[in-house]
Amino acid sequence: MLNQVVLVGRLTRNITVNKSDKGIKVATIPLAIPRSFKNSDGTYDTDFIDCVAFDSIANNTSEYCEKGDIVGVKGRIQSRQIDKEGQKTTVVEIVAEKVTFLSSHTKEEKEADE
């Protein structure tokens, strides 16, 4: 059996690294991924997918990437149950096993955005 996902998208915000209760470094990698086809209105829809990264992957991604950069994420789909206000809810997430930095804004582009 195979559980593998490959995504390429643009970061929608800067990444921050937090520590879990067990001391593990955790970061959410927020991706915007435009679909490759137009909808009935003639425009491209975009999917917003959060990926979770741990330890060195979380640190490196937060250090070298920022909002607007394009990254590739290779990982797996994971589901887990959380208890939210007494209700059990299933959360499906992408766990990043490798993040590839594909492009970043140049200094001139960053200054133009400001």
C-alpha positions as CSV (number, residue, x, y, z in Angstrom):
1,M,0.0,0.0,0.0
2,L,1.1,3.5,-0.6
3,N,0.4,6.8,1.2
4,Q,2.3,9.5,-0.6
5,V,1.4,13.1,-1.5
6,V,3.4,15.6,-3.6
7,L,2.2,19.2,-3.6
8,V,3.7,22.4,-5.1
9,G,2.3,25.7,-4.0
10,R,3.0,29.2,-2.8
11,L,3.3,30.0,0.9
12,T,0.3,32.1,2.1
13,R,2.0,33.4,5.2
14,N,5.4,33.3,7.0
15,I,6.0,30.1,8.9
16,T,6.4,30.1,12.7
17,V,7.8,27.2,14.7
18,N,6.1,26.2,18.0
19,K,6.9,23.5,20.5
20,S,4.5,20.8,21.4
21,D,3.7,19.7,25.0
22,K,6.4,17.0,24.5
23,G,9.0,19.5,23.3
24,I,8.8,18.6,19.6
25,K,9.2,21.5,17.1
26,V,6.1,21.9,14.9
27,A,5.3,24.2,12.0
28,T,2.4,24.6,9.8
29,I,3.2,25.1,6.1
30,P,0.3,26.9,4.5
31,L,0.1,26.4,0.8
32,A,-2.0,27.9,-1.9
33,I,-2.3,25.6,-4.9
34,P,-4.1,26.8,-8.0
35,R,-6.0,24.2,-9.9
36,S,-5.0,23.4,-13.4
37,F,-8.4,23.8,-14.9
38,K,-11.0,26.6,-15.1
39,N,-14.3,26.4,-13.2
40,S,-17.7,27.1,-14.8
41,D,-17.1,30.9,-14.4
42,G,-13.9,30.6,-16.5
43,T,-11.6,31.3,-13.6
44,Y,-9.0,29.1,-11.8
45,D,-10.0,28.0,-8.3
46,T,-7.3,27.7,-5.6
47,D,-7.0,25.0,-2.9
48,F,-5.5,26.1,0.5
49,I,-3.8,23.2,2.2
50,D,-1.9,23.2,5.5
51,C,1.0,20.8,5.9
52,V,2.6,19.9,9.2
53,A,6.4,19.7,9.6
54,F,8.4,18.6,12.5
55,D,11.9,19.3,13.9
56,S,14.6,20.1,11.3
57,I,12.1,20.4,8.4
58,A,10.1,22.9,10.4
59,N,13.2,24.9,11.4
60,N,14.7,25.0,7.9
61,T,11.5,25.9,6.2
62,S,10.7,28.7,8.6
63,E,14.3,30.0,8.3
64,Y,14.7,30.0,4.5
65,C,11.1,30.6,3.3
66,E,8.6,33.3,3.6
67,K,5.2,34.3,2.4
68,G,5.0,34.2,-1.4
69,D,7.8,31.6,-1.9
70,I,7.1,28.5,-3.9
71,V,7.8,25.2,-2.2
72,G,7.3,21.5,-3.0
73,V,6.1,19.2,-0.2
74,K,6.5,15.5,-0.3
75,G,4.7,13.7,2.5
76,R,1.8,11.5,3.6
77,I,-1.8,11.9,4.6
78,Q,-2.5,11.3,8.2
79,S,-5.8,11.3,10.1
80,R,-6.2,11.6,13.8
81,Q,-9.0,12.1,16.3
82,I,-9.2,15.2,18.5
83,D,-11.6,15.9,21.3
84,K,-13.2,19.3,20.7
85,E,-15.6,20.5,23.3
86,G,-16.6,17.0,24.2
87,Q,-17.1,16.0,20.5
88,K,-14.6,13.7,18.8
89,T,-13.6,15.1,15.4
90,T,-11.4,13.5,12.8
91,V,-8.6,15.8,11.4
92,V,-6.9,14.9,8.1
93,E,-3.6,16.6,7.5
94,I,-0.5,16.3,5.3
95,V,2.7,15.5,7.2
96,A,5.7,16.9,5.4
97,E,8.6,14.4,5.1
98,K,10.6,16.6,2.7
99,V,10.3,20.3,1.7
100,T,12.0,21.6,-1.4
101,F,12.6,25.3,-1.9
102,L,11.7,26.0,-5.5
103,S,11.7,29.8,-5.7
104,S,11.8,32.8,-3.6
105,H,11.2,36.5,-4.1
106,T,14.3,38.5,-5.0
107,K,15.2,41.5,-2.9
108,E,13.8,43.8,-5.7
109,E,10.5,41.9,-5.7
110,K,10.2,42.1,-1.9
111,E,10.8,45.9,-2.0
112,A,8.2,46.3,-4.8
113,D,5.6,44.4,-2.7
114,E,6.1,46.8,0.3
